[in-house]
Amino acid sequence: MKKWTDEQMVAAVASHNEAMMERFYRDCKAYFRSHAGALFVADEQVDDLFQEAMVHLWREIETHRIEVREGVLCRWSEGQAVPMTSSLFTFLLAIAKRKHWELLRKDSRLQLTDEANVLDVLDRSRYADDDEVTDETEAREHVVADAVLGMSDRCRQILTLFYYEQRSLDEILAIRPENTSKVGLKTSKYKCMQRLRDVVKQRFSRLHMSI
Amino acid sequence: MENKYNIEDPERLDALDELIVNELAAEQRLRQQMRSWDEAQRRQEQRRRTQRRVRLVPIISNILSVAALMTVGFILQALMPKLVASTNTLPAVINAPVGTPASTADDAIAPILPADSSMLQD
């Protein structure tokens, strides 16, 4: 049973209140599991989708993409903070639904037509060309966070192992048997990073931002 | 194209890479945190299950004892008529006609009475 308001929870996450953060995580997980059936998600996908959606939501809060302004929960959209029309739980489900559809698109040639109701909750036009970004530092974080969140699992793993865990290419080869050669792995790492850079550069450019 | 968007020079590329790596790091810290919370919750549920089992053991053992006793009782109840029929001699003694000589009943009673029956007189 939820005993906190969305505004309280966003404030707690933004201020790194660990006890509240854990509570938020568990409540979200319980809610997600009880409603995942509505997403037509297979059991084995529930935990993965939840984690992806949770990371996305969490990063939006940590980078102040979602924040409390004058006691109201808002989300940055088209360069301004707009009061959110859904609860955090609903927003979480909407993120998961979109990720689920992205997975389905990759795996099949299904024509997914019923996106409108989900994307009403999520902001479609985050990066309108003609809008000025008011807080450039935070917007920069949003752009990079979005690009990283949109990476493929393969690229995420390679780049995380190399840059975050600072493993050598040989160690990564041992962890990832699907990479058969060091040269191939090095090329994959380079391509993944390059793809990320290109996505971020494009978005920065559209928002008239610099690095 | 404006020069500031041309970030192919190494310094700007490094700045971009740093942003990307920082984001990757933030994401990984979050995933690790979530894993530790999942682990804590699993341990908590395991402890609860163990405690539930410990509380239930004496209750279950009492129920089983009562059930065992009741089962023995039912069995005895079912077997009792047969046991009584096979071991009981008293009905035969009671039903023996009066005056029958040296009945086992008389033999049983006789030692009780003293040889000198003067005690029976006033």
Interface residues (C-beta under 8 A of the other chain):
Chain A: M21 E22 Y25 R26 Q51 M54 V55 W58 R59 E62 R140 E141 V144 A145 A147 V148 L149 R156 L159 T160 Y163 Y164 E165 M193 L196 R197 V200 K201 F204 S205 S210 I211
Chain B: K4 Y5 I7 R12 L13 A15 L16 D17 L19 I20 V21 N22 E23 L24 A25 A26 E27 Q28 L30 R31 Q33 M34 W37 A40 Q41
